[in-house]
Amino acid sequence: MENTVLCGANSYVEKYYFNESFAGLPEGIKEELRIACVLFTEDVGGALVLEFTREGQLLFRVEAEENDYLFDEIGSALKVKQYQAEKRELLESLEMYYKIFILGMGKDEASEAIRD
């Protein structure tokens, strides 16, 4: 089973993608994800994809075209760390949502899995 994409943005084609499997998320959260992804790619270039692992961990996957000399690899890593620190509560809530509503875990089991 592959990772499940939540959303992503691509600076090369200037597009944002949101997986409609997560349409049940509140509009405010969907908008916050859209803004974060688009601003990320506008700032450092390349493409950013937020995806869940099979276990429900939310990952940031950053990619750039091989000959993209404007892509800021160091800046992208720093930006991911900054976002993970500033939006820790949101990201943990998204993991909880995924574990309960997609993986079918109970609330206690999902909470324990996030702490591990």
N, C-alpha and C positions, 0 to 999 in steps of 0.2 A: 504494500500500500504506500502510495506516494504522499508527500505533504499536501495539505489543503491550503490553497491560496485564500487569504482574506481580502487583500486589496494590494494595489501597487500603482506606481506611476513610472512613466518612461519619458525622459527628456528628449530622446531622439525623434519620437513621433508625437510628442506633446499630448499624451493620452493618460487618463486615469482609469483604472479598472476596479470595480467592487464586485465581489462574488455574491450573487443574489441569494445564495444559500444562507446568507447572514442577514437577510432583509428584516428579520425580527429585532435586530439591534435598534436602540433608540436613534432617532434622526440626529440628535446632537453628537452622539458618538460617531456615527457615519460621517458627519461633516468634519469632525475633528480629525478623523483618519484621512479624509480627502485632503484637507489643508496640510497636514503634516507630510503626507507623501509627495504632494505637488511642490511644496516649499523645499523639501529635501532635494528633489531632483533639479529644481531651479538653482539651488545653491551650489551643489557639488557636481551635478550632471549625472549621466548614467541612468540606471533604472533601479528602483527600490521595490521589493516585493515583501509583504508581510505574510507569513505562512505559518500554519500550525503543523507540528510533527504529529506522528501517529499517537504519541502520548499526550498531546495537547499543549506542548510548549510552543510559545509564539516566537518565531525567529524573524530576524531582519536579513534579507538576502539582497546584497548590492552587486550589480553587474555593470560592466562598461564594455563598450566595443574595444577591440584590441588596439586600434589606431586612434583612439580618442585621447589626444594629448591634453585636452582641457579638463578631463575628469580628475577630480581631486581625491585620490585614494585615501590619503591621510585624513583629509577633512571629512570624508564620508564615514570613516571609522569613529572619529571624534563626535560627529553629529549623531551617529547611532547610539553611542554611549550617553551623550547628553539627553537624547530623547528617552532612553531607557530609564535614566535617573529622574528626569522631570515628570515623566508620565508613568511611573512605576505602578501607581494605583490603578490607572486605566488599563495598563497591559495585563496586570494580574486579574482584573475583572473580566477582560476578554478571554483569558485562559480559563477562568472559572466557567464562563458562558459556554465555551467550546466543550469543556469536559462534561458539563451537565446536559446541555441541549443537543450536542452532536455525538459525543461518545456515550451518553446515557449513564454517567456516573451519578451516584448520590451526592448530595451537598457535602457531607462529611468526608467522603472519599475524595472528592475533587479538592476540598480545602487542604486535606493532608497531602495530596499529590503536589499542590502548589508550594507548600512549605518545604518539601524535600528537595 
